[in-house]
Amino acid sequence: MRRQFFVLTLLAAQVAWAGFEAEPAIRKAYDHIVFKYLTPYRYQKKIADLTEPFVAIHEESDGKRNEMRLLHHGAAAMYKRLEMMDRARTSIEMEYFIYSPNKRKPKPTEVEYEVATKIINNKLIEKAIQGVKVRLLVDGSVTVWQFNDDYASASKEAVRRGGGDPKNFQVRYYNVGRMTGKYSQFRSHRKLLVIDDQEAVTGGRNIEDKYFDLDHQYNFLDRDIWVRGSVVAPMRASFDAFWNAGVTWESREAKPPRLLTALSKKSREKRAARLRAAAGFTVYTDHDRAIEARIRELGERLYGASEAHACPKAVFVSDRPLDSVLARWCINGKFCRNGYKESYRFVERALGEYISRLTSEDELVVDSPYFMLNTRSGSLLKRLSGDKVKMTVFTNSLGSTDAVYVSSAWYHEVHELVRVGVKAYVHGSKAEPGYPTIDESVSRARWGTHSKTLVFGDDAFFVGTYNIDNRSSFYNAEMGLICEGSKALAADVRENILSRLRNSAYRVESADAAIGADGRRGDALGGASEKQRKLMDAIRVPVEMLQFLM
């Protein structure tokens, strides 16, 4: 009780202290009271002063060479992951926010499991049997966590059954749901694959069909970046930090159904069914092999259409894993030496520095599935518009989003973006004409954007896991790569975004008016259904009240 009283007193004192500071004149924001009144936080250190592994700045002029390649298509991204794992000889590290084995509501044309996850998990099992050390780290969010102890145990058993050592397949969960819940809003949103400490992939894609152009109901346009070179070492080291974090739990051996009188027969049957499903997930079928072959064929062709280039200045940046309960509340360092923002939040700091360098000669291009301004980003937008920096934003419409509550906030503020000169585009919810997929049913599905990309001028860009919302800014641990000095790589990113704008987006003129690339009037809501429209209207007020959580 005394500890709770101390924490509440500390928070009240911080808010009171912050009240004496003038808050910049910006748009109305609905941030968490502590987050709002203690921002904008002025970082004591620039990213150049931070040390590895969470910030690494590797320049070619210092002998640190890094080669990069963009992965714009889902099939190409899947192919590259499989091709990398095929070549693994010593170690595979994988870390994902979503690693889903099962579809929640499959269409009649689909199997009941996530084919992409099964293909990748089977490859991990195969490599573990061969003696490669596999470590899989999955976020334990209660909303998306499916690859639980049952699936981890089944995978280890598959390794043993194949003649390998089950210890070669290790699984851990970050901030797992079985904890007390005090960390529930602080997720690891990172996505990373590292092979033999030599090459890595990061970006927006989770492990699920919709991220690899395989779902018959809903798919994402996304973007990853492959890198080989010196910057891979700190990327692997950051994985180790999350793997060993105080809120990370080791997977436990799945237990068979217990014949206890406290459990009903129905409960025992459900438990047995879950164990059978987990065991079945490790059985690779002819159907799975056929899908994998088609993905590899299409993916290799699409991958071959892109090019790798050296990056003169490669910057890897990641937030730190959260270990302290109190650290998240000690935001601005007034009452703590090393506050939460200063000690844990590095990605926002890096992006803010690159954005702040832009001038009226430059353009900032933002491709983000969720776009929700808070006090800090609203202030930055005002500064950019005042400096006449050109800005293009591409995000989801109501019809293309997987989060209606985000659209509710977006349509509330988009008119202000347009007013200050931002070119705002929304995805139209349909696949790009001629976009290559392995199945016609995929092309007919609903589509949206999930890329997390910023382009700074003509020779620098960021590809990673960071969204333009409070969760990425304040709560979730994020990561990504910045490349500076390569006009070829920056042009690759920019041209792909512009292609998506031409082929699958509408330019927004106001909250209810938009035009297409052909100049004709379009639907600002992206073909949203009546159900989506009613839901957005119904939750508008709660969203404005709870926007600090989003």
C-alpha positions in Angstrom: 0.0 0.0 0.0 2.8 2.4 0.9 4.4 1.7 -2.5 1.2 2.5 -4.4 0.8 5.7 -2.4 4.4 6.7 -3.3 3.9 6.0 -7.0 0.6 8.0 -7.0 2.3 10.9 -5.2 5.2 10.8 -7.6 2.9 10.9 -10.6 0.9 13.8 -9.2 4.1 15.8 -8.5 5.4 15.2 -12.0 2.1 16.4 -13.6 2.0 19.4 -11.3 5.7 20.2 -12.2 4.9 19.8 -15.9 2.0 22.2 -15.6 4.5 25.1 -15.2 5.8 24.4 -18.7 4.2 26.0 -21.7 2.7 23.5 -24.0 3.2 24.4 -27.7 0.2 25.5 -29.6 -0.9 22.4 -31.6 -4.0 20.5 -32.5 -6.2 19.1 -29.8 -4.7 15.8 -28.5 -6.2 13.0 -26.4 -3.0 11.5 -25.0 -2.5 9.7 -21.7 -2.4 12.5 -19.0 1.2 11.7 -18.1 2.2 11.3 -21.7 0.5 14.5 -22.8 1.6 16.9 -20.0 5.3 15.8 -20.0 5.8 16.0 -23.7 7.4 17.1 -25.9 10.3 15.5 -24.1 13.8 16.8 -25.0 16.2 14.0 -25.2 19.4 14.5 -23.4 21.4 12.4 -25.9 21.3 12.3 -29.7 21.3 8.9 -31.4 24.9 9.3 -32.3 25.7 9.3 -28.6 23.9 6.0 -27.8 25.7 2.7 -27.8 25.2 -0.6 -29.4 23.3 -2.9 -29.7 20.1 -0.7 -29.6 21.7 2.0 -31.8 24.4 1.2 -34.3 25.7 3.6 -36.9 28.0 1.8 -39.5 29.6 3.9 -42.2 31.2 2.4 -45.3 34.0 5.0 -44.9 34.9 3.3 -41.7 35.3 -0.1 -43.4 31.8 -1.3 -42.3 30.1 -2.4 -45.4 26.4 -3.3 -45.6 24.4 -4.5 -48.6 20.6 -4.0 -48.6 17.7 -5.1 -50.7 14.0 -4.1 -50.5 11.3 -6.8 -50.3 8.0 -5.2 -51.6 6.0 -8.2 -52.6 4.7 -10.8 -50.1 5.8 -13.8 -52.2 9.3 -12.3 -52.6 9.5 -11.7 -48.8 8.4 -15.3 -48.2 10.8 -16.7 -50.7 13.8 -14.8 -49.3 13.0 -16.0 -45.7 12.9 -19.6 -46.9 16.1 -19.2 -49.1 17.9 -17.7 -46.1 16.9 -20.6 -43.8 17.8 -23.1 -46.4 21.4 -21.8 -46.2 21.5 -21.6 -42.3 24.4 -23.6 -40.9 24.7 -22.6 -37.2 21.9 -20.4 -35.9 18.5 -19.0 -36.7 16.9 -16.2 -34.6 13.3 -15.3 -35.2 11.3 -12.6 -33.3 7.8 -11.7 -34.1 4.8 -9.9 -32.7 2.4 -12.3 -34.5 3.3 -15.9 -35.2 -0.1 -17.5 -35.8 -0.7 -21.2 -36.5 -4.5 -21.0 -37.0 -7.0 -19.0 -39.0 -9.9 -17.7 -36.9 -12.6 -17.9 -39.5 -11.3 -19.6 -42.7 -13.2 -19.4 -46.0 -14.5 -22.6 -47.5 -11.7 -22.3 -50.1 -9.0 -22.2 -47.4 -7.4 -24.7 -45.0 -7.9 -24.0 -41.3 -4.3 -23.2 -40.5 -2.0 -20.3 -41.6 0.0 -21.8 -44.5 2.8 -19.3 -44.2 3.4 -20.0 -40.5 3.3 -23.8 -41.1 5.8 -23.6 -44.0 8.2 -21.5 -41.9 7.7 -23.5 -38.7 8.4 -26.7 -40.7 11.6 -25.2 -42.0 12.7 -24.4 -38.5 12.0 -27.9 -37.4 14.0 -29.2 -40.4 17.0 -27.0 -39.6 16.8 -28.0 -35.9 17.0 -31.7 -36.9 20.1 -30.8 -38.9 21.7 -29.4 -35.8 21.1 -25.6 -36.4 20.3 -23.8 -33.2 16.8 -22.3 -33.6 15.5 -19.6 -31.2 12.0 -18.3 -31.6 10.7 -15.3 -29.6 7.0 -14.5 -29.8 5.2 -11.6 -28.1 2.7 -12.8 -25.5 0.0 -10.3 -26.2 -3.4 -11.7 -25.1 -5.0 -10.4 -28.3 -2.7 -12.2 -30.8 -0.8 -14.9 -28.9 -1.5 -18.3 -30.5 1.8 -20.1 -30.7 1.6 -21.2 -27.1 3.2 -24.0 -25.0 1.2 -26.7 -26.9 2.7 -25.6 -30.3 6.2 -25.2 -28.9 6.1 -28.6 -27.3 4.8 -30.2 -30.5 7.6 -28.6 -32.5 10.2 -29.9 -30.1 8.7 -33.3 -30.3 8.8 -33.2 -34.1 12.5 -32.4 -33.9 13.0 -35.4 -31.6 10.9 -37.6 -33.9 13.1 -36.6 -36.8 16.3 -37.7 -35.0 17.4 -34.3 -33.8 18.0 -32.8 -30.4 14.8 -31.0 -29.1 17.1 -28.5 -27.4 17.9 -27.1 -30.8 14.4 -25.7 -31.0 13.9 -23.1 -28.2 10.8 -20.9 -27.8 10.3 -18.0 -25.5 7.5 -15.5 -25.0 8.0 -11.7 -24.3 5.7 -10.2 -21.7 3.5 -13.3 -21.7 -0.2 -13.1 -21.0 0.0 -15.4 -18.0 1.7 -12.6 -16.0 -0.2 -10.2 -13.8 -1.1 -7.9 -16.6 0.8 -4.9 -15.3 2.9 -4.9 -18.6 -0.1 -5.7 -20.8 0.1 -2.5 -22.9 3.9 -2.6 -23.4 4.4 -5.1 -26.2 7.4 -6.1 -28.3 6.3 -5.2 -31.8 9.7 -6.1 -33.3 10.0 -8.3 -36.4 13.4 -9.9 -37.0 15.0 -12.9 -38.7 18.8 -13.4 -38.4 20.7 -16.2 -40.1 24.2 -17.3 -38.9 24.9 -13.8 -37.6 25.6 -12.8 -41.3 22.3 -11.6 -42.8 18.9 -10.4 -41.5 15.4 -9.3 -42.5 13.2 -6.8 -40.7 10.2 -4.7 -41.6 6.4 -4.7 -41.2 5.6 -8.4 -41.9 4.4 -10.7 -39.1 4.2 -14.5 -39.7 0.6 -15.0 -41.0 -0.9 -15.5 -44.5 -2.1 -12.0 -44.9 1.4 -10.6 -44.7 2.6 -12.8 -47.6 -0.2 -12.4 -50.1 -1.8 -15.7 -49.3 -5.1 -14.9 -47.5 -8.4 -15.4 -49.3 -10.2 -12.7 -47.2 -7.7 -9.9 -46.3 -4.1 -9.1 -47.3 -1.6 -6.4 -46.6 0.7 -4.5 -48.9 3.9 -4.5 -46.7 7.6 -3.9 -47.0 10.7 -5.6 -45.5 14.4 -4.9 -46.0 17.2 -7.5 -46.2 20.7 -6.7 -45.0 24.1 -8.4 -45.0 27.1 -6.9 -43.4 28.5 -5.4 -40.2 25.2 -4.0 -38.9 23.8 -7.6 -38.5 25.8 -8.1 -35.3 24.0 -5.5 -33.2 20.7 -6.6 -34.7 21.5 -10.1 -33.3 22.7 -8.6 -30.0 19.4 -6.7 -29.6 17.6 -10.1 -30.1 19.6 -11.5 -27.3 18.6 -8.6 -25.0 14.9 -9.3 -25.6 15.5 -13.0 -25.3 17.0 -12.6 -21.9 14.8 -9.7 -20.7 13.2 -9.9 -17.3 9.7 -10.1 -18.8 10.5 -12.9 -21.2 9.3 -16.4 -20.2 10.6 -19.8 -21.3 8.0 -22.0 -23.0 6.9 -24.9 -20.8 6.2 -28.5 -21.7 2.6 -29.0 -22.7 0.6 -31.2 -20.3 -1.9 -33.8 -21.5 -5.6 -33.4 -20.4 -6.0 -34.1 -16.7 -8.8 -36.5 -15.6 -9.8 -34.3 -12.6 -13.3 -34.2 -11.3 -13.0 -30.4 -11.3 -12.9 -30.5 -15.1 -15.9 -31.3 -17.2 -15.8 -33.9 -20.0 -16.3 -31.0 -22.5 -13.3 -29.2 -21.1 -11.1 -32.4 -21.3 -12.2 -32.9 -24.9 -11.4 -29.3 -25.8 -7.9 -29.7 -24.2 -7.3 -32.9 -26.1 -8.4 -31.2 -29.4 -5.9 -28.4 -28.8 -3.1 -30.8 -28.3 -4.1 -32.7 -31.5 -4.2 -29.5 -33.4 -0.7 -28.5 -32.2 0.7 -32.0 -33.1 -1.0 -31.8 -36.5 0.6 -28.5 -37.2 4.0 -30.2 -37.4 2.9 -32.7 -40.0 3.8 -31.4 -43.4 1.4 -32.5 -46.1 1.5 -32.7 -49.9 -0.9 -29.6 -50.0 1.7 -27.6 -48.0 4.5 -28.7 -50.3 2.5 -27.7 -53.3 1.8 -24.2 -51.9 5.5 -23.8 -50.9 6.6 -24.7 -54.4 4.3 -22.1 -55.9 5.4 -19.4 -53.5 9.1 -20.2 -54.2 8.5 -20.0 -58.0 6.6 -16.7 -57.9 8.7 -15.3 -55.1 12.0 -16.0 -56.8 10.8 -14.3 -60.0 9.7 -11.2 -58.1 12.8 -11.1 -56.0 15.0 -11.3 -59.1 13.3 -8.1 -60.3 14.9 -6.0 -57.5 18.5 -5.2 -56.9 20.9 -5.1 -53.9 23.0 -2.0 -53.3 25.6 -0.9 -50.8 24.4 1.4 -48.1 27.0 4.1 -47.3 25.6 4.8 -43.9 23.5 2.1 -42.2 21.8 2.9 -38.9 20.1 0.1 -36.9 17.8 1.4 -34.1 15.7 -0.5 -31.6 13.9 0.3 -28.4 15.1 -1.5 -25.2 13.1 -4.3 -23.6 11.2 -3.1 -20.5 12.4 -4.7 -17.2 11.2 -2.2 -14.5 7.6 -1.7 -13.5 8.3 1.9 -12.4 10.5 2.9 -15.3 7.6 3.4 -17.7 6.1 6.1 -15.4 9.4 8.0 -14.9 9.0 9.7 -18.3 11.0 12.9 -18.3 13.7 12.4 -15.7 12.6 15.2 -13.3 12.4 12.7 -10.5 14.5 9.9 -11.9 18.0 10.1 -13.3 17.3 7.9 -16.3 13.6 8.2 -17.3 11.6 5.8 -19.5 11.8 8.0 -22.6 15.6 8.6 -22.2 16.5 5.0 -21.4 14.1 2.9 -23.4 12.7 4.9 -26.4 15.3 5.1 -29.2 13.3 4.6 -32.5 11.1 7.7 -32.1 14.2 9.7 -31.2 16.1 8.6 -34.4 13.1 9.3 -36.7 12.6 12.7 -35.1 16.2 13.6 -35.8 16.0 12.7 -39.4 12.7 14.5 -39.9 14.1 17.6 -38.2 16.9 17.8 -40.8 14.4 18.3 -43.7 14.2 21.6 -45.4 11.8 23.2 -48.0 13.9 21.5 -50.7 13.0 18.0 -49.3 9.9 15.9 -49.1 8.9 13.5 -46.3 7.0 10.5 -47.5 5.2 8.4 -44.8 3.7 4.9 -45.5 2.0 3.8 -42.3 -1.1 1.6 -41.8 -2.1 3.6 -38.7 -1.8 7.4 -38.6 -2.8 8.9 -35.3 -1.2 12.2 -34.2 -0.2 12.8 -30.6 1.2 15.8 -28.9 4.7 15.2 -30.2 3.9 14.2 -33.8 1.3 17.0 -34.0 3.9 19.6 -33.0 6.4 18.2 -35.5 3.8 18.3 -38.3 3.2 22.0 -37.5 6.9 22.7 -37.6 7.2 20.9 -41.0 4.3 22.8 -42.5 5.7 26.1 -41.2 9.0 25.3 -42.9 7.2 24.5 -46.1 8.5 20.9 -46.1 6.5 18.8 -48.6 4.8 15.8 -47.0 2.9 12.8 -48.4 1.0 10.4 -46.2 -0.3 7.0 -47.3 -2.5 5.1 -44.8 -5.6 2.9 -44.7 -9.1 3.9 -45.4 -12.0 2.6 -43.4 -12.6 0.0 -46.1 -9.0 -1.2 -46.1 -8.1 -1.1 -42.4 -8.0 -4.0 -39.9 -8.6 -1.5 -37.0 -11.8 0.6 -37.4 -11.0 2.6 -34.2 -7.9 4.0 -36.0 -10.0 5.1 -38.9 -12.3 6.9 -36.5 -9.4 9.0 -35.4 -8.0 9.4 -38.9 -11.2 10.8 -40.4 -11.5 13.2 -37.4 -8.2 14.8 -38.2 -7.5 14.3 -41.9 -9.1 17.7 -42.9 -6.4 19.4 -40.7 -3.6 17.6 -42.5 -5.0 18.6 -45.9 -5.5 22.2 -44.6 -1.7 22.5 -43.8 -0.7 21.2 -47.2 -0.2 17.5 -46.6 -0.9 15.2 -49.6 -3.0 12.5 -47.9 -3.8 9.2 -49.6 -5.9 6.2 -48.4 -5.8 2.7 -49.7 -8.9 1.8 -51.8 -9.2 -1.7 -50.3 -8.7 -3.5 -53.6 -5.7 -5.3 -55.0 -3.5 -3.4 -57.4 -4.4 -4.3 -61.0 -2.1 -7.0 -62.2 -0.6 -7.5 -58.7 1.0 -11.0 -58.9 -0.4 -13.7 -56.5 -0.4 -17.5 -56.4 -4.2 -17.7 -56.3 -7.0 -15.7 -57.9 -9.0 -15.9 -54.6 -6.2 -13.8 -53.1 -6.6 -11.1 -55.7 -10.3 -10.9 -55.0 -9.8 -10.4 -51.3 -9.9 -7.1 -49.4 -6.5 -5.4 -49.2 -4.8 -2.7 -47.1 -1.4 -1.3 -46.3 0.8 -2.4 -43.5 4.2 -0.9 -44.5 6.1 1.1 -41.9 8.3 3.3 -44.1 9.5 6.9 -44.1 11.5 8.5 -46.9 13.6 11.6 -46.0 14.4 13.6 -49.1 16.1 11.8 -51.9 18.8 9.7 -50.2 17.6 8.4 -46.8 14.8 6.2 -45.7 13.5 4.0 -42.8 12.0 0.6 -43.0 11.0 -1.1 -39.8 8.1 -1.8 -37.4 7.2 1.7 -36.2 3.7 3.0 -36.8 2.6 6.6 -36.5 0.5 6.1 -33.4 0.9 6.2 -29.6 1.6 2.5 -29.3 4.7 2.8 -31.4 5.7 6.2 -30.0 5.2 5.3 -26.3 4.3 1.7 -25.5 5.6 -0.9 -27.9 9.2 -1.8 -28.4 10.0 -1.1 -32.1 13.0 -1.5 -34.4 14.2 -0.7 -38.0 16.9 0.2 -40.4 17.8 3.6 -41.7 19.9 3.9 -44.9 21.5 7.2 -45.7 23.5 8.1 -48.8 22.1 5.6 -51.3 20.0 7.4 -53.9 19.3 4.0 -55.6 17.8 2.4 -52.5 15.9 5.5 -51.6 14.5 5.7 -55.2 13.5 2.0 -55.0 11.4 2.7 -51.9 9.9 6.0 -53.1 9.0 4.5 -56.5 7.3 1.5 -54.9 5.2 3.8 -52.7 4.2 6.0 -55.6 3.3 3.0 -57.6 0.9 1.9 -54.8 -0.6 5.4 -54.7 -1.2 5.3 -58.5 -2.7 1.8 -58.5 -4.5 1.3 -55.2 -5.2 4.7 -53.5 -7.3 7.8 -53.4 -6.1 11.2 -52.6 -8.2 12.7 -49.8 -9.6 16.2 -50.2 -11.7 16.2 -47.0 -13.1 13.6 -44.5 -15.7 12.6 -47.1 -14.2 13.5 -50.5 -11.4 11.9 -52.5 -10.1 11.6 -56.1 -8.4 8.7 -57.8 -5.2 8.7 -59.9 -7.4 9.1 -63.0 -8.8 12.4 -61.7 -12.2 11.0 -61.1 -14.0 11.3 -57.8 -13.3 8.4 -55.5 -14.5 7.0 -52.2 -12.7 8.6 -49.2 -13.9 5.6 -47.1 -12.3 3.1 -49.5 -15.5 1.1 -50.3 -16.3 0.5 -46.6 -19.3 -1.6 -45.8 -22.4 -0.2 -44.1 -21.4 -2.2 -41.0 -18.0 -0.6 -40.9 -19.5 2.9 -41.3 -21.9 2.3 -38.5 -19.2 0.9 -36.2 -16.9 3.8 -36.9 -19.6 6.3 -36.0 -20.6 4.4 -32.9 -17.1 4.3 -31.4 -16.0 7.9 -32.4 -16.6 9.3 -28.9 -14.9 6.4 -27.0 -12.0 6.6 -29.4 -11.4 10.3 -28.7 -11.5 9.5 -25.0 -9.1 6.5 -25.2 -6.8 7.7 -28.1 -3.8 7.6 -25.8 -4.0 3.8 -25.9 -3.9 3.6 -29.7 
